[in-house]
Amino acid sequence: MSAFQGIWVPVVTPFHDGALDFIGLRRLVEHLLEKHVAGIMVCTTTGEAASLSRQEQLAVLDAVLQWVPAHRVVMGLAGNNQIELLQFQDQVLKRPVAGLLVPAPSYIRPSQAGLEAFFRTVADASSVPIILYDIPYRTGVTFEQATLLNIVAHERIKAVKDCGGNLGNTLALLASGEVDVLCGEDIQLFNALCLGASGAIAASAHVHTEQFVALWQQVRDNQLAEARQTFFQLLPLIQTLFMEPNPAPVKAALALQGLIGSELRAPMQRASAALIARVQPLSALAQ
């Protein structure tokens, strides 16, 4: 059985008057667990980790670990100062987590050899599985296929969050059998699962979570006609939740459901009134 499978939610970080909202976070996390998600990923892109201090990131992780079994919690580990990142990794690893979600260092744009060295260093320093996060439009660096395959050969790199937009790389990872492939582009969810992805890390699965879980189960059970129908039911929601920068639309949908507030950390802005009007009927279905 895959180490990382099913629908994982990169949970948003609720705020209230600029501070972390732990009451809202607990309400949201417990709601997601009731919908049978595989697990929770904290301090990801969707969690606005880049706008949180390291102390705040640890506080979010510690809070979630009070409510979610450790084997269902993955921590985001991102940064472009490798020395500082390794020091933070050491602090995170004092907590019980199922794994670390690690993107390439942003802004620096290392060479392919630099990418291999970075992930080897992080993986060597880890006592838990690493999920490589391939998201070139945020990091500014693209993995060549050979580089990816070299990196995932490391014994502690167990999965890839695939947002690379390169079908050739996706197919090569799936064919390698070295790692679990987790779809990271929500609109690609159905075809990724059909190709053999073990699951997804899906921001839009905050809303109608049970349908995303059902979609994964339907593909797993080879009920492809049913899965296709479920996916097309979800598609308007997925498209709408990415019409403005993530996670503003997701937070707007969750606020409409009374789970959390819609506040984001500047310079991120709340969803527009026009977007909220589009989200409202989509998020209200099948409550």
C-alpha positions in Angstrom: 0.0 0.0 0.0 1.2 3.5 -0.8 2.6 5.5 2.0 0.8 8.6 0.7 -2.5 8.0 -0.9 -6.0 9.4 -0.9 -7.1 13.1 -0.6 -4.8 15.2 1.5 -5.9 18.8 2.3 -3.2 21.6 2.4 -5.1 23.3 5.2 -5.6 27.1 5.1 -4.3 29.1 8.1 -7.2 31.1 9.6 -6.5 34.6 11.0 -8.3 36.9 13.2 -7.2 40.6 13.4 -3.8 39.5 12.0 -3.2 36.7 14.6 -3.5 33.0 14.2 -7.0 31.8 14.8 -6.6 28.5 16.6 -10.4 28.2 17.3 -11.2 28.4 13.6 -8.3 26.1 12.7 -9.6 23.4 15.1 -13.1 23.7 13.8 -11.9 23.4 10.2 -9.5 20.5 10.8 -12.1 18.5 12.7 -14.6 19.1 9.9 -12.1 17.8 7.3 -11.4 14.7 9.4 -15.2 14.0 9.6 -15.1 13.9 5.8 -12.5 11.1 5.8 -9.5 12.9 4.2 -6.3 10.9 4.2 -4.5 13.6 6.1 -3.7 17.3 6.7 -0.8 19.2 5.3 0.1 22.3 7.3 2.2 25.3 6.4 1.9 24.8 2.7 1.4 27.4 -0.1 -2.4 27.2 0.6 -1.6 27.7 4.3 0.2 31.0 3.6 3.4 29.6 5.1 5.5 32.3 3.4 3.6 34.9 5.4 4.1 33.1 8.8 7.2 33.4 11.0 9.0 30.1 11.8 7.5 30.4 15.4 4.0 30.7 14.0 4.6 27.7 11.7 5.6 25.6 14.6 2.6 26.8 16.6 0.2 25.8 13.8 1.9 22.4 13.6 1.7 21.8 17.3 -1.9 22.8 17.4 -2.8 20.4 14.5 -0.9 17.6 16.2 -3.2 17.9 19.2 -6.3 17.2 17.0 -4.9 14.9 14.2 -3.0 11.6 14.5 0.6 12.2 13.7 0.7 9.7 10.9 -1.9 11.9 9.1 0.0 15.2 9.4 2.6 16.5 6.9 4.6 19.7 7.5 5.6 22.1 4.8 9.3 22.9 4.8 10.2 25.8 2.4 13.0 28.3 2.2 15.9 29.5 0.2 18.4 29.9 3.0 19.6 26.3 3.2 21.4 26.7 6.6 18.4 28.2 8.2 16.1 25.7 6.5 18.1 22.8 8.0 17.9 24.4 11.4 14.2 24.7 11.1 13.9 21.1 9.8 15.7 20.0 13.0 13.0 21.8 15.1 10.2 20.3 13.1 11.6 16.8 13.4 11.3 17.0 17.2 7.6 16.6 16.6 5.9 13.4 15.3 5.0 14.0 11.7 4.3 11.7 8.8 6.5 13.6 6.4 7.8 16.9 5.1 6.6 18.6 1.9 9.7 20.3 0.4 9.8 22.6 -2.7 12.9 23.6 -4.5 14.4 26.8 -3.0 12.7 29.8 -4.6 14.2 32.8 -6.2 17.8 31.3 -6.3 17.1 29.2 -9.4 19.8 26.6 -8.8 21.2 24.3 -11.5 20.0 20.8 -11.9 23.1 19.6 -10.0 22.2 22.2 -7.3 18.7 20.8 -7.1 20.0 17.3 -6.6 22.4 18.4 -3.9 19.6 20.4 -2.1 17.2 17.5 -2.0 19.9 15.0 -1.1 21.0 17.2 1.8 17.4 17.7 3.1 16.6 14.0 2.7 19.9 12.9 4.5 18.9 15.2 7.4 15.4 13.8 7.7 14.1 11.0 9.9 10.7 11.0 8.1 9.7 10.7 4.5 10.1 13.6 2.1 7.5 14.7 -0.5 9.2 16.6 -3.2 7.0 19.6 -4.2 7.4 20.4 -7.9 5.9 23.8 -8.6 8.1 25.8 -11.0 5.7 28.7 -11.4 6.3 29.6 -7.7 10.0 28.5 -7.3 11.3 29.8 -10.7 13.1 26.5 -11.4 12.1 23.6 -13.5 13.2 20.0 -13.0 14.6 18.1 -15.9 13.3 14.5 -16.1 16.6 13.0 -15.4 17.1 15.2 -12.4 13.7 14.2 -10.9 14.4 10.5 -11.4 17.8 10.9 -9.7 16.3 12.7 -6.8 13.5 10.3 -6.1 15.9 7.4 -6.0 16.8 8.6 -2.5 15.4 6.2 0.1 13.7 8.9 2.1 12.0 10.7 -0.8 8.7 8.8 -0.9 6.4 11.0 -3.0 6.1 13.9 -5.4 3.5 16.6 -5.3 3.1 17.1 -9.0 2.4 20.7 -10.1 5.1 20.7 -12.8 2.7 20.8 -15.7 4.9 18.4 -17.6 3.1 15.2 -18.6 6.3 13.5 -19.6 7.8 14.0 -16.2 4.5 12.8 -14.5 4.5 9.6 -16.7 8.2 9.0 -16.0 7.6 9.2 -12.2 4.6 6.9 -12.4 6.5 4.4 -14.5 9.6 4.5 -12.3 7.7 3.0 -9.3 10.1 4.8 -7.1 7.6 7.2 -5.5 3.9 7.9 -4.9 2.7 10.7 -7.3 0.2 13.1 -5.7 -1.7 15.3 -8.0 -1.1 19.0 -7.0 -3.1 20.6 -9.8 -6.8 20.2 -8.9 -8.0 20.4 -12.4 -5.8 17.4 -13.4 -7.2 15.3 -10.6 -9.3 12.8 -12.6 -6.7 12.1 -15.3 -3.8 11.9 -12.8 -5.7 9.3 -10.7 -6.6 7.3 -13.9 -2.9 7.3 -14.9 -1.9 5.9 -11.5 -1.4 8.8 -9.1 -1.9 7.5 -5.6 -3.9 10.6 -4.5 -3.9 14.3 -4.4 -3.0 17.4 -2.3 -6.0 19.5 -3.3 -6.8 23.0 -2.0 -10.3 22.8 -3.5 -11.0 19.7 -1.4 -11.6 22.1 1.5 -15.1 22.3 0.0 -17.3 19.3 -0.8 -14.5 17.2 0.7 -16.6 14.1 0.7 -17.0 14.3 -3.1 -13.2 14.5 -3.6 -12.8 11.5 -1.3 -15.5 9.7 -3.3 -13.7 10.5 -6.6 -10.5 8.9 -5.3 -12.4 5.9 -4.1 -14.2 5.5 -7.4 -11.0 5.5 -9.4 -9.4 3.1 -6.9 -12.3 0.7 -7.4 -12.2 1.1 -11.2 -15.6 2.8 -11.2 -14.4 5.1 -14.0 -17.8 6.2 -15.3 -18.9 7.2 -11.8 -15.6 8.9 -11.2 -15.8 10.9 -14.4 -19.3 12.1 -13.4 -18.1 13.1 -9.9 -15.2 15.0 -11.4 -17.4 17.0 -13.8 -19.7 17.8 -10.9 -16.7 19.2 -9.0 -15.2 21.0 -12.0 -17.1 24.3 -11.7 -16.0 24.6 -8.1 -12.4 23.8 -8.9 -12.3 26.3 -11.7 -13.9 29.0 -9.5 -11.6 28.5 -6.5 -8.6 29.3 -8.7 -10.0 32.4 -10.5 -8.2 34.6 -7.9 -4.9 33.9 -6.1 -5.1 30.9 -3.7 -6.2 30.7 -0.9 -8.5 33.7 -1.0 -11.4 31.9 -2.8 -11.1 28.8 -0.6 -11.2 31.0 2.5 -14.2 32.8 1.1 -16.0 29.5 0.6 -15.2 28.3 4.1 -16.3 31.7 5.6 -19.7 31.3 3.7 -20.0 27.9 5.5 -19.2 29.5 8.9 -16.1 27.4 9.5 -13.5 30.2 9.5 -13.1 33.9 8.7 -12.0 35.0 5.2 -8.9 37.1 6.4 -5.5 36.7 4.7 -2.1 38.0 5.5 -1.1 41.1 3.4 -0.1 41.5 0.6 -2.7 38.8 -0.1 -6.2 40.2 -0.5 -9.6 38.7 0.3 -11.7 37.4 -2.5 -13.6 40.0 -4.5 -17.3 40.4 -4.2 -17.7 39.1 -7.7 -15.8 35.9 -6.8 -17.8 35.4 -3.6 -21.0 35.7 -5.6 -19.8 32.9 -7.9 -18.5 30.7 -5.0 -21.7 31.0 -2.9 -24.0 28.6 -4.9 -21.1 26.2 -5.6 -20.1 25.9 -2.0 -23.6 25.6 -0.7 -24.4 22.5 -2.7 -24.9 19.2 -0.7 -24.1 20.8 2.7 
